Amino acid sequence: MKSSFCPLSKKKDKIHFQIIENLNIDDLVWLKARDEKKASYLQYLHRSYPEKFKLIKMHDKDNTLLVFPLEIIHINLSELYQEKAGIIGSISKKLLSFCKFNIAHPTYSLLYDFDFSIADDRLINATDKHDLIIKGIEKISKELNINIVTIPTGSELNKYSEKLFKKEGYERPLEDFTMEMQVDAEWKCFEDYVAALKRKYSKRAVTIRKKGKDLTLKTLSTEDIKAQEAQIYQLYKQVVSKQKFLAGTAPQDHFTALKEAFGENFVFEAQYDGEGNMLAFLTYFRSETLLNIHYVGLDYSQNDAYDLYFNLLFRAVEIGIKEQKCAINFGRTSLDAKASLGANPKMHYTYVKTNGLSKIVKRCAAHQVAKLENNSWKIRKPFKADVSVLEEA
């Protein structure tokens, strides 16, 4: 059967861009026909947080081509300011409080750049997708008063896409990374992983696991998560409160909504003490080859007794091995802890464009963000036959 695909550059029909104010039946049918799980979650975001998430639709006269969520993040530079004592520190923070701007991000940043766009693959390809997203954001930036646009691309772009971003005023991409550990195909159980570690690291792993041996593990259903939402949220907030800066935090029903939308592909595993108190939890997305860790939560008052945080990380390793994944992605935080497990940095790229910001505000923002970067960690080599690799996404 001959494909009906036609590159965007060849299309003669005018492309229209619009913000979906209300999801109608036709829109929902179109979305669910292409990706029911993503569509379900987009519907939840659109219904629950209409000011934070805007659904952008692109279509020609006959067909819907692409729908993607635009996350609007409100930033005040004083929130990034690392307090200094004295009058100079107070004045600096006061001045920065006037530097406010809106950032638009065409994905859901709380899910580490998980791609939530839904496209008609018969009509557009990956290059067209970038093209449409760039042009769509350009059209609606003024309407939404967007000062900064960030577009994650995962890996480096081809020459055509690179030229397109440059033409539209996007600056050289910011380099970012997540921590990812390759899973050796020879490992059949957690003990095989421990055996592959150098003596210092293997002894430490055994000691930590012993501290958590009395914890009971339970995989929660949608109903379980919903029933314990308040407690789960408290454990989550204990972890995120330790971050230097947050562009946003997940809502209380975040985990319930993910489970409802993604089913078996999203797993919530809780850890309980002997009295049935939830002390920690681990969440992750499953794909064919990757275990993608989402959020963890824990009771820091019990962390020393059970070494909860490292037991969550080791549990992720155990699951990755058991499910025969090729790699485990641990996300962006606690870099040194994850490096000690055997994880290495995996590069990601984000293109940035600013609208209507003065040079001094841009410099201020870049300076404050740079100060938040944690450069105290280092790549480690915990395996007996270890080769550390800086891998591109």
SVG drawing of the C-alpha trace seen along z (x, -y; Angstrom):
<svg xmlns="http://www.w3.org/2000/svg" viewBox="-17 -47 56 62">
<polyline fill="none" stroke="black" stroke-width="0.4" points="0.0,0.0 1.4,-3.4 2.2,-5.7 0.3,-9.0 3.2,-10.8 4.1,-14.2 6.9,-16.3 5.8,-19.5 8.0,-21.6 5.9,-20.2 2.5,-21.0 0.6,-23.8 -2.1,-24.2 -1.6,-26.8 -0.8,-25.5 -3.0,-26.9 -2.0,-27.1 -4.4,-27.3 -4.6,-26.9 -7.2,-24.3 -9.5,-25.9 -11.8,-23.0 -11.1,-19.4 -14.0,-18.4 -15.0,-14.8 -13.3,-15.1 -10.0,-16.2 -10.2,-13.4 -10.9,-10.7 -7.9,-11.9 -5.6,-11.9 -6.6,-8.5 -6.5,-6.9 -2.7,-7.7 -1.7,-7.2 -4.3,-6.4 -2.0,-6.6 -0.5,-10.0 -4.0,-11.2 -5.4,-10.2 -2.7,-12.1 -2.9,-15.2 -6.6,-15.3 -5.9,-15.1 -3.4,-18.0 -5.7,-20.1 -8.7,-19.6 -6.8,-20.0 -4.3,-22.7 -5.6,-24.9 -3.4,-27.9 -0.2,-25.8 -0.6,-23.6 -1.8,-24.7 -2.6,-22.3 -1.4,-23.5 -3.0,-22.1 -1.6,-22.4 -3.7,-21.6 -4.2,-22.3 -7.7,-22.6 -8.2,-18.9 -6.1,-17.2 -4.9,-17.7 -1.1,-17.3 0.2,-17.7 -0.9,-18.4 1.6,-19.1 1.4,-20.5 3.1,-23.8 4.0,-24.0 4.1,-27.6 6.6,-28.1 6.6,-31.4 10.1,-32.3 11.3,-35.0 15.1,-35.3 15.0,-36.0 13.9,-32.4 17.2,-31.3 19.2,-33.6 21.5,-31.8 21.2,-34.1 24.2,-36.1 24.3,-37.7 24.3,-41.5 22.8,-44.5 24.3,-43.7 22.6,-40.3 19.3,-41.8 19.5,-44.5 20.6,-41.9 17.6,-39.7 15.2,-42.7 16.5,-43.8 16.2,-40.2 12.6,-40.0 11.7,-42.5 13.1,-40.1 10.1,-37.9 9.4,-36.1 7.5,-33.2 9.1,-30.1 7.4,-27.9 8.5,-24.3 6.8,-22.0 6.7,-18.9 6.2,-18.1 9.4,-18.9 8.4,-17.0 8.7,-13.9 12.3,-14.7 11.5,-15.7 9.2,-12.8 7.8,-13.5 4.1,-14.2 3.5,-15.5 1.1,-13.4 1.5,-13.6 0.0,-12.0 3.0,-10.0 1.4,-9.5 1.6,-13.2 4.7,-14.6 8.1,-13.2 10.5,-14.0 12.0,-17.0 8.6,-18.4 7.6,-18.0 10.4,-20.3 9.5,-22.7 5.8,-22.8 6.6,-23.1 9.0,-26.1 6.5,-27.8 3.6,-27.1 5.3,-28.6 6.4,-31.6 2.7,-32.3 1.4,-32.1 4.3,-33.5 2.9,-37.1 -0.6,-35.8 0.8,-33.9 3.4,-36.6 6.3,-34.1 9.8,-35.5 11.8,-32.3 11.2,-29.2 13.1,-26.0 12.9,-23.0 14.5,-19.7 15.8,-17.7 17.4,-14.7 20.3,-14.3 22.2,-16.7 20.2,-17.7 21.0,-17.1 22.2,-20.0 18.7,-20.9 17.2,-21.1 20.2,-22.9 19.8,-25.6 16.1,-25.8 16.6,-26.5 19.3,-29.1 17.1,-30.8 14.3,-31.2 16.6,-32.8 17.3,-29.9 20.7,-30.0 23.3,-27.3 21.8,-24.4 22.3,-24.1 24.0,-20.8 22.4,-18.8 22.6,-15.2 20.9,-12.5 22.6,-9.6 22.3,-6.3 23.7,-2.9 24.1,-0.1 22.9,3.3 25.3,6.1 23.4,8.9 25.3,11.4 23.7,10.2 20.8,12.5 20.2,11.2 21.3,8.4 24.1,10.6 25.7,10.7 25.8,6.9 27.4,6.9 30.0,9.5 30.9,7.2 31.7,4.3 35.1,3.5 35.6,4.6 34.9,1.2 31.7,0.8 30.5,4.3 31.0,4.3 29.0,1.0 26.2,2.4 25.9,5.5 25.9,3.3 23.2,1.0 20.9,3.8 21.2,5.5 19.8,2.2 16.8,2.5 16.1,6.2 13.1,5.8 11.3,3.5 8.3,4.9 7.8,4.0 4.5,3.6 3.5,2.6 0.5,0.3 -2.6,0.3 -4.4,-2.9 -6.8,-2.5 -3.9,-2.0 -2.1,-5.1 -5.3,-7.2 -6.1,-6.0 -2.7,-7.0 -2.2,-10.2 -1.7,-12.5 1.0,-10.3 2.7,-9.7 2.8,-13.5 4.4,-14.2 7.2,-11.7 7.6,-13.3 7.8,-16.8 10.5,-15.8 12.7,-14.9 11.9,-17.9 12.4,-20.3 16.1,-19.5 16.5,-20.7 18.2,-24.0 15.7,-25.2 12.4,-23.8 10.7,-25.1 7.6,-23.4 6.4,-20.6 4.0,-17.8 0.4,-18.1 -0.9,-15.7 -2.8,-13.5 0.2,-13.3 1.0,-9.6 -2.7,-8.6 -3.1,-10.3 0.1,-8.7 -1.1,-5.2 -4.5,-5.7 -3.0,-6.9 -0.1,-4.5 -1.2,-1.4 1.4,1.3 4.0,-0.9 4.1,-3.1 5.0,-1.3 4.6,-2.6 6.4,-0.5 6.2,-1.4 8.4,-0.3 6.9,0.3 8.2,0.9 7.1,3.7 4.2,1.6 2.8,0.9 4.1,-2.6 5.1,-3.7 8.7,-4.9 9.7,-5.3 8.6,-4.8 10.1,-4.3 8.3,-5.1 9.4,-4.3 8.3,-4.0 8.9,-0.8 9.9,-0.7 11.2,2.2 14.9,1.6 14.9,-1.2 13.9,-1.5 13.3,-5.2 13.2,-6.3 10.6,-9.0 10.2,-10.3 11.2,-8.8 9.9,-9.8 11.2,-9.0 10.9,-9.8 14.2,-11.4 13.7,-10.8 14.1,-7.1 16.8,-7.4 19.7,-6.6 18.0,-3.5 17.2,-1.9 19.5,-3.7 16.3,-4.4 17.7,-6.5 20.4,-4.0 18.1,-1.1 15.7,-2.7 18.5,-3.1 19.7,0.5 16.1,1.7 16.0,-0.1 19.1,1.8 17.5,5.1 14.4,4.3 16.4,3.4 18.3,6.7 15.2,8.8 13.3,7.2 16.3,7.6 16.5,3.9 19.5,2.6 19.9,-0.5 18.5,-2.3 18.0,-6.1 18.2,-7.6 17.4,-11.2 19.3,-14.5 19.6,-14.7 22.0,-13.3 24.7,-12.8 27.4,-11.5 25.2,-8.9 24.2,-7.5 27.8,-7.7 28.8,-5.4 26.3,-2.8 27.9,-2.7 25.8,-5.3 27.4,-7.7 26.2,-11.0 24.1,-10.8 24.0,-14.1 20.8,-15.9 20.4,-19.2 17.9,-22.0 17.6,-25.0 16.7,-28.3 15.2,-31.5 14.4,-34.7 11.8,-37.3 11.8,-40.8 14.4,-40.3 17.1,-42.9 20.8,-41.8 21.2,-42.5 18.3,-40.3 19.6,-37.5 23.0,-37.8 21.5,-37.7 19.5,-34.6 22.4,-32.8 24.6,-33.7 22.1,-32.5 21.3,-29.3 25.1,-28.5 25.5,-28.9 22.9,-26.2 24.9,-23.6 26.4,-20.9 30.0,-20.4 31.1,-18.7 30.4,-15.2 32.8,-13.1 32.6,-10.2 33.4,-7.0 34.5,-3.6 32.9,-1.1 33.1,1.9 36.1,4.3 36.3,3.8 34.9,0.3 35.0,-2.1 33.3,-5.4 31.6,-6.8 30.0,-10.2 27.2,-9.0 24.9,-11.1 21.2,-10.6"/>
</svg>
